[in-house]
Amino acid sequence: MADPSTFTAERTIGGTAGGAAAKSGVAATRPNPLGTCSPHHEAWRSLARTHAAVSGRMQEALAAAELPPLAWFEMLAAIAAADDERMKMGDLAEALVITRGGLTKLVDRLVKAGLIERTFCATDRRVSYATLLPAGAELLEEMVPVVSGELELAFAARLSEPQADELRATLDTVRGTACSGD
C-alpha cells in the first residue's frame, strides 16, 4: 500500500490525473474500472444520461410554473389512466418504478395535499388503492401542458414520429427481456 502522504493527484474537469504527464502535454489515461465498454454498455449509459437530462428539464419547468415535482405528475397521470381512476398500491409502485416504501411516502404526501385518497377493496381489506380526487385531476390538467411542452422540445425537435416509434419499440424489447430474465 502506498504511503498516503506521498500521493498527490490533481483532478481536472476532463477527469485526467495531473502531474508530469499532464504538464508535458501527454494525456494521462486512467483505465476504465469497468473495462472496455461494449456498445450495449454505452447504450445503457446513454439511456440513463438521457433520462436524467429530460427528467431534469421537466422538473425545472414544473418548478418554474410553480407546480409540484415530476414524481407527483407521474403518480397522478398513472392513476388517472387506470380504470376507475384508481390503482392498487403494488401496481402503482411497479408503474412508477419505485419501492413500496418510497411509494408509501409519496402517497402520504399526495393524500395530505388532498389530491388522492387511499381506498380499500370491498371484499379484501388487505388490498388498498390510490384513488384520484377531483383536486388531483385539476392539478394534473395544469401539469400536462408543462410536461408535454418539455417532451416536445426534447423529442419532437430531434426525432421524427417513426424514429420515436422505433425507439419506443426498441426500449420495450429491452425492458421485456430484462423483466423476463432471458
C-alpha positions as CSV (number, residue, x, y, z in Angstrom):
1,M,0.0,0.0,0.0
2,A,1.3,3.4,-0.9
3,D,2.1,6.0,1.8
4,P,-0.9,8.4,1.6
5,S,1.4,11.4,2.5
6,T,3.3,10.9,-0.8
7,F,0.4,10.6,-3.1
8,T,-0.7,13.7,-4.9
9,A,-3.1,13.7,-7.8
10,E,-4.9,16.6,-9.4
11,R,-8.2,16.1,-11.0
12,T,-9.5,18.2,-13.8
13,I,-12.9,18.6,-15.3
14,G,-11.8,16.2,-18.0
15,G,-11.0,13.6,-15.4
16,T,-7.3,13.2,-16.2
17,A,-4.7,13.0,-13.5
18,G,-2.3,15.8,-13.1
19,G,1.5,15.6,-12.7
20,A,4.3,15.4,-15.2
21,A,2.4,13.7,-18.0
22,A,-0.3,16.4,-18.0
23,K,2.3,19.2,-17.7
24,S,4.3,17.8,-20.6
25,G,1.2,17.8,-22.8
26,V,0.9,14.0,-22.8
27,A,-2.5,12.9,-21.7
28,A,-2.5,10.6,-18.7
29,T,-5.1,7.9,-19.1
30,R,-6.8,6.0,-16.3
31,P,-8.1,2.6,-17.0
32,N,-11.9,2.3,-17.1
33,P,-12.9,0.4,-13.9
34,L,-15.5,-1.4,-16.0
35,G,-13.0,-2.5,-18.6
36,T,-13.7,-1.8,-22.3
37,C,-17.3,-0.7,-22.6
38,S,-19.3,-2.6,-25.1
39,P,-21.8,-0.9,-27.4
40,H,-24.6,-2.3,-25.1
41,H,-23.0,-0.8,-22.0
42,E,-22.6,2.5,-23.8
43,A,-26.3,2.4,-24.9
44,W,-27.3,1.8,-21.3
45,R,-25.2,4.8,-20.1
46,S,-26.6,7.0,-22.8
47,L,-30.1,6.0,-21.9
48,A,-29.5,6.8,-18.2
49,R,-28.0,10.1,-19.0
50,T,-30.8,11.0,-21.4
51,H,-33.4,10.1,-18.8
52,A,-31.7,12.2,-16.2
53,A,-31.4,15.2,-18.6
54,V,-35.0,15.1,-19.9
55,S,-36.4,14.5,-16.3
56,G,-34.3,17.4,-15.1
57,R,-35.8,19.7,-17.8
58,M,-39.3,18.6,-16.9
59,Q,-38.6,19.1,-13.2
60,E,-37.2,22.6,-13.8
61,A,-40.2,23.6,-16.0
62,L,-42.7,22.4,-13.3
63,A,-40.8,24.4,-10.7
64,A,-40.7,27.5,-12.9
65,A,-44.5,27.2,-13.3
66,E,-44.8,26.8,-9.5
67,L,-46.2,23.3,-9.8
68,P,-45.4,20.3,-7.7
69,P,-42.5,17.9,-8.6
70,L,-42.4,15.5,-11.5
71,A,-43.0,12.5,-9.2
72,W,-46.4,13.9,-8.3
73,F,-47.2,14.3,-12.0
74,E,-46.2,10.7,-12.7
75,M,-48.3,9.4,-9.9
76,L,-51.4,11.5,-10.8
77,A,-51.0,10.5,-14.5
78,A,-50.7,6.8,-13.7
79,I,-53.8,6.8,-11.5
80,A,-55.8,9.0,-14.0
81,A,-55.1,6.5,-16.8
82,A,-56.2,3.5,-14.7
83,D,-59.7,2.0,-14.7
84,D,-62.0,4.0,-12.3
85,E,-59.0,6.4,-11.7
86,R,-57.6,4.1,-9.0
87,M,-54.7,1.7,-8.8
88,K,-53.6,-1.0,-6.4
89,M,-50.6,0.1,-4.5
90,G,-48.4,-2.7,-5.8
91,D,-49.3,-1.9,-9.4
92,L,-48.7,1.8,-8.8
93,A,-45.2,1.0,-7.4
94,E,-44.4,-1.1,-10.4
95,A,-45.7,1.5,-12.8
96,L,-43.7,4.3,-11.2
97,V,-40.6,2.1,-10.8
98,I,-40.4,2.9,-7.1
99,T,-40.0,0.8,-4.0
100,R,-43.1,0.2,-1.8
101,G,-41.5,2.3,0.9
102,G,-40.9,5.2,-1.5
103,L,-44.5,4.8,-2.8
104,T,-45.9,5.0,0.7
105,K,-44.1,8.3,1.4
106,L,-45.2,9.7,-1.9
107,V,-48.8,8.6,-1.5
108,D,-48.8,10.1,2.0
109,R,-47.8,13.5,0.6
110,L,-50.5,13.4,-2.1
111,V,-53.1,12.3,0.4
112,K,-52.1,15.2,2.7
113,A,-52.3,17.6,-0.2
114,G,-55.9,16.4,-0.9
115,L,-55.0,15.1,-4.4
116,I,-55.6,11.3,-3.9
117,E,-57.1,9.1,-1.2
118,R,-56.5,5.6,0.0
119,T,-59.4,3.3,-0.6
120,F,-59.9,-0.3,0.2
121,C,-61.3,-3.3,-1.7
122,A,-64.8,-4.1,-0.5
123,T,-64.1,-7.8,-0.4
124,D,-60.5,-7.8,0.8
125,R,-59.4,-5.1,3.2
126,R,-55.7,-6.1,2.7
127,V,-55.9,-4.6,-0.8
128,S,-55.6,-0.8,-0.9
129,Y,-55.8,1.6,-3.8
130,A,-54.7,5.1,-4.6
131,T,-57.8,6.9,-5.9
132,L,-57.7,10.2,-7.8
133,L,-59.7,13.0,-6.2
134,P,-61.1,16.0,-8.2
135,A,-58.3,18.3,-7.0
136,G,-55.7,15.8,-8.3
137,A,-57.4,15.7,-11.7
138,E,-57.4,19.5,-11.8
139,L,-53.7,19.7,-10.8
140,L,-52.9,17.1,-13.4
141,E,-54.6,19.2,-16.1
142,E,-52.4,22.1,-15.1
143,M,-49.2,20.0,-15.2
144,V,-49.8,18.2,-18.5
145,P,-49.1,21.2,-20.8
146,V,-45.8,21.9,-19.0
147,V,-44.6,18.3,-19.2
148,S,-45.8,17.9,-22.7
149,G,-44.1,21.0,-23.8
150,E,-40.8,19.8,-22.4
151,L,-41.2,16.4,-24.0
152,E,-41.9,18.2,-27.3
153,L,-38.7,20.2,-27.0
154,A,-36.7,17.2,-26.0
155,F,-38.0,14.7,-28.6
156,A,-40.1,16.2,-31.4
157,A,-37.5,18.6,-32.5
158,R,-34.9,15.8,-32.8
159,L,-36.9,12.7,-33.7
160,S,-39.5,12.1,-36.3
161,E,-42.6,10.2,-35.3
162,P,-41.3,7.0,-37.0
163,Q,-38.0,7.3,-35.2
164,A,-39.8,7.8,-31.9
165,D,-41.9,4.7,-32.5
166,E,-38.8,2.7,-33.3
167,L,-37.1,4.0,-30.2
168,R,-40.1,3.0,-28.1
169,A,-40.3,-0.4,-29.6
170,T,-36.5,-1.0,-29.1
171,L,-36.8,0.1,-25.4
172,D,-39.9,-2.1,-24.9
173,T,-38.0,-5.1,-26.3
174,V,-35.1,-4.4,-23.9
175,R,-37.5,-4.0,-20.9
176,G,-39.3,-7.1,-21.8
177,T,-36.0,-9.1,-21.9
178,A,-34.9,-7.5,-18.6
179,C,-38.3,-8.3,-16.9
180,S,-38.5,-11.9,-18.1
181,G,-34.9,-12.6,-17.1
182,D,-34.0,-14.1,-20.6
